[in-house]
Amino acid sequence: MAVRNPLFGDIYRLIYYSNGSSRKHISKELDLSLPTVTNYLQQLMSEGLVYIDGTHDSTGGRKPNAYTIVPTAGFAIGIDITKHHCNVVLVDLAESIIDSDRTRIPFSDTDEYYAGVARTIENILDRNNINRHKLLGVGVSLPVIMAEDQKHITYAKVIDISYDSYDRMAKFIKYPFLIYNDANSAGLAEWWATRQAEPAVYLALNPSIGGATINGKDISAGNNNRASEFGHVTIVPGGRRCYCGRKGCVDAYCSETMLTGFTDGNLETFFEELPNNPGFQDVLNSYLYHLSLIVNTLRICYDCDIIIGGNVGAYLDQYIDVLKEKAIRLNPFETEADYIRPCQYKKSASAVGAALYFVKNYVDDM
């Protein structure tokens, strides 16, 4: 491929992150002449990367053309592997979920399991007639801590997985792929859904607790790739024992299992029965109290929006005001807790986010 002028990528990124743009807007934002912008737009269209999608509003005269990206110019696969499920999604450049496959299957760090994942990838690509040359890559989301190269696992307690599993997966996944922390992946998907410019913290309430610190479209990893492991913040000194071996961690009070332990592992059943079950109401009240402790801590530390996500977060929309009431009682600086908000992605956040790493790299490297 011929080396492109950097302006080619600059214009593409502006169109991408603006969800469409006009020639005049591009010219103004990038300080380019209209003929220069026109030339690059023609190149982008000839390569099938952008197209004219209607017109923008005009302050007078002819309405300007609206240029937007071609979503099907590229695709990515995201895989979220948990202790009991494997969720595979196919997304396009516009982050739309084209297809998905969620299977209840116990995780097994074996060739047989990884071969099954690879077959699912091929099945999704085949049934959607995806040209393999358009596949940007495969992102694998796991409840582990990864090294900076996204290939080596440095910490794994939630699932029983060997630290060299990347090499074993590579025997079956024949496309470029990397492994990402599940909560960081979900946080990236959340940013993509809102395009929020201000920093935010994403709190993932799953069978284990994780999180992500979002700054623009970037996820802060920390010096050791362990940033935002909020599940191991102590909120009850000497309290319940966490799976990490310590006592009083957030994970011991706010994990999904604190609710599903009453419904044979079914979170949906818990919330369906909640309105008519006083016992469940007491359980949720205690859960929200302990959740407010970590939410307040995060607000004090980061002074930004706190997004409540993960499996439990998907059900908390109608209880978010209760959480706000509990959190604001702990906050010495504020009288309102509008900084607490429910997640946008109710399902498949980690899988989508794992795929979006490849979309992000594609767009940023254009």
For each residue, the residues with C-beta under 8 A, 3 or more apart:
1:
2:
3:
4: 8 9 366
5: 8 40
6: 9 10
7: 10 11 30 32 36 40
8: 4 5 11 12 40 43 44 366
9: 4 6 12 13 365 366
10: 6 7 13 14 30
11: 7 8 14 15 26 30 37 40 41 44
12: 8 9 15 16 44 49 50 69 363 366
13: 9 10 16 17 363 364 366
14: 10 11 17 18 21 26 29 30
15: 11 12 18 20 21 26 44 50 67 68 69
16: 12 13 19 69 93 363
17: 13 14 195 363
18: 14 15 21 25
19: 16 68 195
20: 15 53 56 66 67 68
21: 14 15 18 25 26 29 66 67 68
22: 25 26 56 64 65 66 67
23: 26 27 34 37 38 41 64 65 67
24: 27 28 34 64
25: 18 21 22 28 29 56 64
26: 11 14 15 21 22 23 29 30 32 37 41 67
27: 23 24 30 31 32 33 34 36 37
28: 24 25 31
29: 14 21 25 26
30: 7 10 11 14 26 27 37
31: 27 28
32: 7 26 27 36 37
33: 27 36 37
34: 23 24 27 37 38
35: 38 39
36: 7 27 32 33 39 40
37: 11 23 26 27 30 32 33 34 40 41
38: 23 34 35 41 42
39: 35 36 42 43
40: 5 7 8 11 36 37 43 44
41: 11 23 26 37 38 44 45 50 67
42: 38 39 45 46
43: 8 39 40 46 47
44: 8 11 12 15 40 41 47 49 50 67
45: 41 42 48 49 50 51 52
46: 42 43
47: 43 44
48: 45 70 73
49: 12 44 45 69 70 73
50: 12 15 41 44 45 67 68 69 70
51: 45 67 68 70
52: 45 65 66 67
53: 20 66 67 68
54: 66
55: 58 63 64 65 66
56: 20 22 25 63 64 65 66
57: 63
58: 55 61 62 63 64
59:
60:
61: 58
62: 58
63: 55 56 57 58
64: 22 23 24 25 55 56 58
65: 22 23 52 55 56
66: 20 21 22 52 53 54 55 56
67: 15 20 21 22 23 26 41 44 50 51 52 53
68: 15 19 20 21 50 51 53
69: 12 15 16 49 50 73 93 94
70: 48 49 50 51 73 93
71: 92 93 94 96
72: 75 92 93 134
73: 48 49 69 70 93 134
74: 92 93 134 135 136 359 362
75: 72 90 91 92 93 98 130 134 135 136
76: 90 91 135 136 137 138 139 355 356 357 358 359
77: 88 89 90 91 121 124 125 135 137 138 139 175 355
78: 88 89 91 138 139 141 185 348 350 351 352 353 354 355 356
79: 86 87 88 89 117 121 138 139 140 141 351 354
80: 85 86 87 141 182 185 348 350 351 354
81: 85 86 107 117 140 141 142 159
82: 85 86 87 107 143 159 182 206 207
83: 106 107 143 158 159 207
84: 104 105 106 107 265
85: 80 81 82 102 103 104 105
86: 79 80 81 82 102 103 105 107 116 117 120
87: 79 80 82 100 101 102 103 348 350 351
88: 77 78 79 100 101 102 117 120 121 124 351
89: 77 78 79 97 99 100 101 348 351 352 355
90: 75 76 77 97 98 99 100 124 125 128 130 355
91: 75 76 77 78 95 96 97 98 352 355 356 359
92: 71 72 74 75 95 96 98
93: 16 69 70 71 72 73 74 75 359 362 363
94: 69 71
95: 91 92 189 192 193 352 356 359
96: 71 91 92
97: 89 90 91 100 348 352
98: 75 90 91 92 128
99: 89 90 124 127 128
100: 87 88 89 90 97 124 348 351
101: 87 88 89 120 123 124
102: 85 86 87 88 348
103: 85 86 87 120
104: 84 85
105: 84 85 86 113 116
106: 83 84
107: 81 82 83 84 86 113 159 160 161
108: 112 113
109: 113 159 160 161 162 165 168
110: 113 114
111: 114 115 168 171 172
112: 108 115 116
113: 105 107 108 109 110 116 117
114: 110 111 117 118 168 169 171 172 173
115: 111 112 118 119 172
116: 86 105 112 113 119 120
117: 79 81 86 88 113 114 120 121 169 172 173
118: 114 115 121 122 172 173 174
119: 115 116 122 123
120: 86 88 101 103 116 117 123 124
121: 77 79 88 117 118 124 125 138 173 175
122: 118 119 125 126
123: 101 119 120 126 127
124: 77 88 90 99 100 101 120 121 127 128 130
125: 77 90 121 122 128 130 132 135
126: 122 123 129 130
127: 99 123 124
128: 90 98 99 124 125
129: 126
130: 75 90 124 125 126 134 135
131: 134 135
132: 125 135 175
133:
134: 72 73 74 75 130 131
135: 74 75 76 77 125 130 131 132 138 175
136: 74 75 76 176 358 359 361 362
137: 76 77 175 176 177 178 357 358
138: 76 77 78 79 121 135 173 175 176 177 355 358
139: 76 77 78 79 177 178 179 180 185 353 354 355 356 357 358
140: 79 81 169 177 178 179 180 354
141: 78 79 80 81 179 180 181 182 185 186 350 351 353 354
142: 81 146 153 156 159 161 179 180 181 182
143: 82 83 156 158 159 181 182 206 207 208 210
144: 153 154 155 156 158 159 161 179 181
145: 153 154 155 156 181 225 226 229
146: 142 149 150 151 152 153 154 179 180 181 225
147: 150 151 152 153 154 225
148: 221 225
149: 146 152
150: 146 147 178 179 180
151: 146 147 166 178 179
152: 146 147 149 163 164 166
153: 142 144 145 146 147 156 161 162 163 164 165 166 179
154: 144 145 146 147 163 224 225
155: 144 145 226
156: 142 143 144 145 153 159 160 161 163
157: 243 244
158: 83 143 144 207 208 243
159: 81 82 83 107 109 142 143 144 156
160: 107 109 156
161: 107 109 142 144 153 156 165
162: 109 153 165 168
163: 152 153 154 156
164: 152 153 167 168
165: 109 153 161 162 168 169 179
166: 151 152 153 169 170 179
167: 164 170 171
168: 109 111 114 162 164 165 171
169: 114 117 140 165 166 172 173 177 179
170: 166 167 173 177
171: 111 114 167 168
172: 111 114 115 117 118 169
173: 114 117 118 121 138 169 170 177
174: 118
175: 77 121 132 135 137 138
176: 136 137 138 358
177: 137 138 139 140 169 170 173
178: 137 139 140 150 151 357
179: 139 140 141 142 144 146 150 151 153 165 166 169
180: 139 140 141 142 146 150 184 185 353 354 357
181: 141 142 143 144 145 146 184 185 210 225
182: 80 82 141 142 143 185 186 204 206 210 350
183: 186 187 202 204 206 210 211 212 228 310 350
184: 180 181 187 188 210 212 219 221 228 353
185: 78 80 139 141 180 181 182 188 189 349 350 351 352 353 354 356 357
186: 141 182 183 189 190 202 204 210 212 309 310 343 345 349 350 353
187: 183 184 190 191 202 204 211 212 213 214 219 228 307 309 353
188: 184 185 191 192 212 214 217 219 353 356 357 360
189: 95 185 186 192 193 345 349 350 352 353 356
190: 186 187 193 194 200 202 212 214 307 309 343 344 345 349 353
191: 187 188 194 195 196 200 214 216 217
192: 95 188 189 195 217 352 353 356
193: 95 189 190 344 345
194: 190 191 344
195: 17 19 191 192
196: 191 200 214 305
197: 216
198: 304 305
199: 213 214 215 216 302 304 305
200: 190 191 196 214 304 305 306 307
201: 211 212 213 214 228 298 302 304 305 306 307
202: 183 186 187 190 211 212 213 214 228 307 309 343
203: 209 211 230 294 295 298 306 307 308 309 310 313
204: 182 183 186 187 209 210 211 212 309 310 313 349 350
205: 209 254 255 256 291 308 309 310 311 312 313
206: 82 143 182 183 209 210 255 256 310 311 312
207: 82 83 143 158 255 256 257 311
208: 143 158 231 243 251 255
209: 203 204 205 206 230 231 250 251 254 255 310
210: 143 181 182 183 184 186 204 206 228 229 230 231 310
211: 183 187 201 202 203 204 228 229 230 231 298
212: 183 184 186 187 188 190 201 202 204 219 220 228
213: 187 199 201 202 219 220 227 228 302
214: 187 188 190 191 196 199 200 201 202 218 219 220
215: 199 218 219 220
216: 191 197 199
217: 188 191 192 360
218: 214 215
219: 184 187 188 212 213 214 215
220: 212 213 214 215 227 228
221: 148 184 225 227
222: 225 226 227 228
223:
224: 154
225: 145 146 147 148 154 181 221 222
226: 145 155 222 229
227: 213 220 221 222
228: 183 184 187 201 202 210 211 212 213 220 222
229: 145 210 211 226 232
230: 203 209 210 211 233 250 294 298
231: 208 209 210 211 242 249 250 251 254 255
232: 229 242 244 246 249 250 251
233: 230 249 250 294 297
234: 237 246 247 248 249
235: 239 248 249 250 253 290 293 294 297
236: 239 240 247 248 252 253 290
237: 234 247 248
238: 247 248
239: 235 236 247 248 252 253
240: 236 247 248 252 253
241: 245 246 247 252
242: 231 232 245 246 247 248 249 251 252
243: 157 158 208 251
244: 157 232 249 251
245: 241 242
246: 232 234 241 242 249
247: 234 236 237 238 239 240 241 242 252
248: 234 235 236 237 238 239 240 242 252
249: 231 232 233 234 235 242 244 246 252 253
250: 209 230 231 232 233 235 253 254 290 293 294
251: 208 209 231 232 242 243 244 254 255
252: 236 239 240 241 242 247 248 249 255
253: 235 236 239 240 249 250 258 287 290 291
254: 205 209 231 250 251 258 287 290 291 294 312
255: 205 206 207 208 209 231 251 252 258
256: 205 206 207 259 260 267 310 311 312
257: 207 260 261
258: 253 254 255 261 283 287
259: 256 262 263 267 270 283 284 287 312
260: 256 257 263 264 265 266 267 270
261: 257 258 265
262: 259 270 279 280 283
263: 259 260 266 267 269 270 273
264: 260 269
265: 84 260 261
266: 260 263 269 270
267: 256 259 260 263 270 271 311 312 315
268: 271 272 315
269: 263 264 266 272 273
270: 259 260 262 263 266 267 273 274 280
271: 267 268 274 315
272: 268 269
273: 263 269 270 276 277 280
274: 270 271 277 280 281 284
275:
276: 273
277: 273 274 280 281
278: 281 282
279: 262 282 283
280: 262 270 273 274 277 283 284
281: 274 277 278 284 285
282: 278 279 285 286
283: 258 259 262 279 280 286 287
284: 259 274 280 281 287 288 319
285: 281 282 288 289 322
286: 282 283 289 290
287: 253 254 258 259 283 284 290 291
288: 284 285 291 292 319 322 323 326
289: 285 286 292 293 326
290: 235 236 250 253 254 286 287 293 294
291: 205 253 254 287 288 294 295 308 323 326
292: 288 289 295 296 323 326 327 329 330
293: 235 250 289 290 296 297 330
294: 203 230 233 235 250 254 290 291 297 298
295: 203 291 292 298 299 306 308 323 327 340
296: 292 293 299 300 327 330 331
297: 233 235 293 294 300 301
298: 201 203 211 230 294 295 301 302 306
299: 295 296 302 303 304 306 327 331 339
300: 296 297 303 331
301: 297 298
302: 199 201 213 298 299 306
303: 299 300
304: 198 199 200 201 299 339
305: 196 198 199 200 201 339 340 341
306: 200 201 203 295 298 299 302 339 340 341
307: 187 190 200 201 202 203 313 341 342 343
308: 203 205 291 295 312 313 316 320 323 340 341 342 343
309: 186 187 190 202 203 204 205 313 314 342 343 345 349
310: 183 186 203 204 205 206 209 210 256 313 314 343 349
311: 205 206 207 256 267 314 315
312: 205 206 254 256 259 267 308 315 316
313: 203 204 205 307 308 309 310 316 342 343
314: 309 310 311 343 346 347
315: 267 268 271 311 312 319
316: 308 312 313 319 320 323 342
317: 320 342
318:
319: 284 288 315 316 322 323
320: 308 316 317 323 324 340 341 342
321: 324 325
322: 285 288 319 325 326
323: 288 291 292 295 308 316 319 320 326 327 337 340
324: 320 321 327 328 336 337 338 340
325: 321 322 328 329 337
326: 288 289 291 292 322 323 329 330
327: 292 295 296 299 323 324 330 331 337 340
328: 324 325 331 334 335 336 337
329: 292 325 326
330: 292 293 296 326 327
331: 296 299 300 327 328 334 337
332:
333:
334: 328 331 337 339
335: 328
336: 324 328
337: 323 324 325 327 328 331 334 340
338: 324 341
339: 299 304 305 306 334
340: 295 305 306 308 320 323 324 327 337
341: 305 306 307 308 320 338
342: 307 308 309 313 316 317 320
343: 186 190 202 307 308 309 310 313 314 346 349
344: 190 193 194
345: 186 189 190 193 309 348 349 352
346: 314 343 349
347: 314
348: 78 80 87 89 97 100 102 345 351 352
349: 185 186 189 190 204 309 310 343 345 346 352 353
350: 78 80 87 141 182 183 185 186 189 204 353 354
351: 78 79 80 87 88 89 100 141 185 348 354 355
352: 78 89 91 95 97 185 189 192 345 348 349 355 356
353: 78 139 141 180 184 185 186 187 188 189 190 192 349 350 356 357
354: 78 79 80 139 140 141 180 185 350 351 357
355: 76 77 78 89 90 91 138 139 351 352 358 359
356: 76 78 91 95 139 185 188 189 192 352 353 359 360
357: 76 137 139 178 180 185 188 353 354 360 361
358: 76 136 137 138 139 176 355 361 362
359: 74 76 91 93 95 136 355 356 362 363
360: 188 217 356 357 363 364
361: 136 357 358 364 365
362: 74 93 136 358 359 365 366
363: 12 13 16 17 93 359 360 366
364: 13 360 361
365: 9 361 362
366: 4 8 9 12 13 362 363
